[in-house]
Amino acid sequence: MGLLLLCNGFFMILAAVVSGIYEDGATLDITLAAIVTMLVGVLSMFYTRQHKKEVKRKEGYIIVTFGWLVMSASGMLPYLFSGAIPDVTNAFFETMSGYTTTGASIVDDIEALPEGILLWRSLTHWIGGMGIIVLAIAILPLLGIGGMQLFAAEAPGPSGDKLHPRITDTAKRLWLIYFSYTVAETILLKLAGMSFFDAINHSLATLSTGGFSTKNASMAYWNDQPLIQYIVILFMFLAGSNFVLSYYAFKGRVQKVIMDEEFKFYSIFIVCFTIVASLVVYFQANVPVSDFHPMVLGKVESAFRHTLFQVVSVITTTGFVTADFTSWTPFLTIFFFGLFFLGGSAGSTAGGIKVMRHLLIIKNGLLEFKRTLHINAIIPVRYNNKTVQENIVYNIIAFFVLYMLLFIIGSLVLGALGLDFESAVGGAASSLGNVGPALGTLNPLANFNSLPALGKWWCGFLMLLGRLELFTVLILFSPYFWKRI
């Protein structure tokens, strides 16, 4: 925890430096937040220096959950000290939304925030996004969370049934890929016409599949610059794919990427959903048309671009918007609401249920027909030409059932707090899936500031649950977890 706070303080110093460069008036406030955070981190490390540093399964659950809570508690300080978000409830919501890479905001006028605070918002995304990659690839498989054991053998580093020292090797490789993608997108966005400040902020938000923008209109601010939006689409796609596959691609093992079942279906889903939605948008909805193209070609390109952008943004749970997809047609509102539950690839920064889990649930469901006809036959589920253990299949089914149950409970709570049906189900699905924009009064052109205070804390809790794969947090509420074995 102390080490996490030191890292958090370091990133606050970066935000303070940028604040000083822009002379936005928040430099001292952000610096003070960094000092407080790092001081608590140093004291924590000093007073626990004699403790054994062995991390077992129980400690793993505690570190993951409380690590996110500690980071969120300290991450509020720049908002509170600078007065950018003076209310604790709102500051908590914004910070939790940042670290969980949800991207839902309570800020009404984003462009009025100091540059240092804007960068800090984006950095909370980036820190949380990288934490999720390491979590999904290196830690959750070894804790047996939500079927993520599948990646215990695939990840380039850790192995075995306990937290392994080689996790550090995995983390270093993934950090390098993550950082390289961020730099590449920043350069491309700058060359495409964005200011450097906007480019770095949107790159931090894209690679983390977060969705915080520096503009009130989000990516719709650049609707007349298609190249910028296509660049963001590309990197949202990469961020929503398994980062282990990026590692294999850079190692020259492209065949392994092409043959990966999850990556194939992830790509197929995006293509098919985009085609369907594009046709509906072209014939039934109005989208902004760029002046760069002739009218007819412009409408075709615009319908395709906006639809592709929104499909990739929602599937990868990034949450950037170029248009209000809930205003296109009732069919597309339901269509995109369904995509809230898809999610990107396992081992990515995307939230949601994940494509891999959907695949295995569908495969197991189809095999039940064969098992019904051949009662004595042993027909295993196969994934990437390998047999999936039964306990993993059961784990994934349990995850799906629990996810849907939490969605229903989440909707009921928001409904009890006064939200209408569309806003309640949209807010619960968006928060649990770390999507960002929702439906109703929480639509892509609005924000979550209209929620009552209790609703903001509840959505923050749903964000944490969804981000940490449900079991990681919920197991701490089990009395059995705290008993000595």
C-alpha positions, -999 to +999 in steps of 0.1 A: +000+000+000+028+023+008+045+017-025+013+023-043+009+057-025+045+066-035+037+058-071+005+079-069+024+108-054+050+106-082+022+110-109+008+139-089+042+156-092+040+152-130+005+169-129+019+196-107+047+203-132+023+206-161+001+229-139+032+251-133+040+252-170+004+264-178+003+286-147-033+274-141-033+283-104-035+247-091+003+240-089+007+244-051-025+225-044-015+195-065+020+196-050+006+196-015-016+166-024+015+148-037+035+155-005+007+143+017+003+111-004+040+103-005+044+111+032+017+086+041+033+061+017+067+065+033+054+061+068+034+030+058+065+014+044+086+024+074+063+010+100+058-023+081+094-028+071+099-057+094+069-077+082+073-107+060+067-099+024+053-132+014+020-128-005-004-157-005-039-160-019-057-142+010-032-113+009-036-111-028-074-104-025-068-079+002-040-061-017-060-059-049-092-045-033-077-022-007-050-011-031-078+004-053-095+020-023-063+035-010-054+048-045-089+063-048-087+079-013-054+096-021-064+104-057-092+127-044-067+151-028-058+171-059-095+177-066-103+187-030-071+208-023-075+227-056-112+233-052-118+218-087-142+193-071-147+206-035-173+180-025-160+147-011-188+126-027-182+141-061-144+139-057-147+102-048-170+094-078-146+112-102-116+094-087-131+060-086-144+065-122-108+074-131-090+045-115-116+019-126-113+034-162-151+039-163-150+075-175-183+086-160-180+121-148-198+146-126-180+177-140-204+200-158-178+222-174-146+201-181-129+229-201-130+252-171-108+229-151-071+238-147-047+219-170-030+202-141-063+188-129-072+177-164-040+158-167-045+143-132-079+130-143-063+113-173-034+099-153-059+082-129-071+064-160-037+054-171-025+042-137-057+022-133-055+008-168-020-006-164-029-019-130-058-039-145-035-054-172-011-067-146-040-078-124-057-097-153-025-113-167-004-119-136-025-120-105-062-130-111-053-162-129-033-174-099-061-164-075-086-184-096-109-154-103-137-155-127-122-181-151-090-161-156-070-192-149-070-197-187-042-171-189-020-187-162-003-206-190-006-180-217+009-150-199+046-144-207+058-148-171+040-161-141+031-198-136+021-221-108-006-218-081+009-190-061+020-154-067+054-159-085+084-136-086+083-137-124+052-115-122+076-086-121+090-097-155+054-098-169+047-064-155+078-048-170+070-062-205+034-051-203+043-016-190+066-012-220+039-022-245+014+000-227+038+030-226+048+025-263+012+025-275+005+057-255+035+075-270+026+063-305-010+075-302+001+109-288+025+114-317-002+104-343-029+126-327-005+156-326+004+151-363-034+148-371-041+182-357-046+179-319-027+201-295+000+182-276-019+186-244-051+172-258-032+145-276-014+132-244-047+133-224-067+114-249-039+089-254-038+083-216-076+078-217-077+057-248-051+031-239-067+027-205-102+024-222-112+052-197-129+079-217-122+111-198-118+139-223-105+175-221-135+187-240-172+190-229-182+174-262-157+146-258-145+133-292-174+151-310-153+182-307-132+168-336-162+157-358-148+177-386-114+159-384-121+123-393-084+113-392-083+121-354-113+099-348-099+070-369-066+071-349-086+069-316-106+040-330-074+021-339-060+025-304-093+017-287-093-015-306-057-023-295-065-014-259-096-037-259-076-067-272-055-090-250-021-073-243-004-107-243-013-109-280+005-076-285+035-091-268+034-121-291+030-098-321+061-078-312+080-111-307+071-120-343+046-147-334+018-132-355+003-166-362-006-170-325-025-137-327-044-147-358-054-181-344-065-168-311-102-176-308-111-146-286-093-121-309-111-135-339-145-132-324-137-098-309-128-086-344-159-103-360-182-088-334-170-053-341-173-058-379-208-073-378-222-049-352-207-019-372-223-031-404-257-035-389-257-003-370-242+017-399-271+006-422-297+017-396-279+050-390-275+057-428-312+051-435-329+062-403-307+086-383-289+119-387-252+122-380-228+151-384-214+152-420-178+164-425-174+193-450-143+175-463-164+151-484-190+155-511-225+152-497-234+116-507-199+102-499-199+123-468-230+108-454-218+072-461-184+079-445-199+098-416-225+071-408-198+044-409-173+064-389-197+074-361-211+039-359-177+023-359-164+047-333-194+041-310-193+003-314-156+001-306-160+027-278-188+007-261-174-028-266-140-018-253-158+002-225-138+033-234-168+056-233-157+083-258-185+097-278-188+114-312-226+115-311-255+106-288-262+071-299-293+069-277-310+095-299-304+077-332-333+052-331-350+031-304-335+000-320-300+013-317-306+024-281-314-012-272-286-024-295-259-003-277-274-012-243-268-048-252-232-040-260-227-027-225-226-064-214-201-076-240-168-061-229-134-064-246-109-092-244-096-108-212-061-094-205-070-060-218-079-027-200-115-031-211-143-038-186-175-058-190-180-095-190-153-101-216-156-119-250-137-150-237-164-156-211-192-152-236-175-176-260-171-203-233-207-199-220-220-202-256-198-232-264-209-250-232-245-242-239-243-257-274-225-288-261-254-294-237-274-305-267-249-332-274-246-342-238-284-346-236-283-371-265-252-389-254-256-391-216-225-412-210-202-393-233-175-370-220-176-339-242-153-312-229-154-275-238-124-266-260-108-231-263-079-224-286-078-262-293-072-270-257-096-287-232-110-263-206-112-277-171-147-281-158-140-260-127-131-231-150-164-235-169-183-235-137-164-205-124-173-185-156-210-195-154-210-185-117-194-151-127-220-145-154-249-153-131-235-131-103-228-103-128-264-103-140-277-105-104-256-075-094-269-056-124-305-063-113-297-053-077-278-022-089-307-011-111-332-017-082-311+005-058-309+033-084-346+030-090-353+032-053-332+064-052-356+081-077-341+073-112-365+064-140-363+029-155-340+038-184-316+058-163-315+031-135-308+001-158-284+022-179-265+036-149-262+002-133-250-015-165-226+013-173-211+014-138-207-024-134-193-027-169-170+004-166-185+017-198-190+054-190-220+068-209-254+053-200-291+059-210-319+083-200-307+112-179-272+097-179-270+096-217-237+103-236-243+140-238-251+143-201-231+132-170-237+116-136-239+148-116-277+145-115-274+114-093-282+118-056-252+115-033-260+080-022-264+071-059-228+083-066-214+062-038-234+032-050-222+036-086-186+039-074-190+006-055-204-010-087-174+004-107-150-012-082-169-046-083-169-047-121-133-036-125-119-062-100-139-091-115-166-093-088-152-122-067-121-102-056-142-077-037-172-098-027-150-126-012-140-100+015-176-099+027-175-137+033-171-146+070-152-177+059-125-155+043-116-141+077-114-174+096-081-189+104-076-222+086 
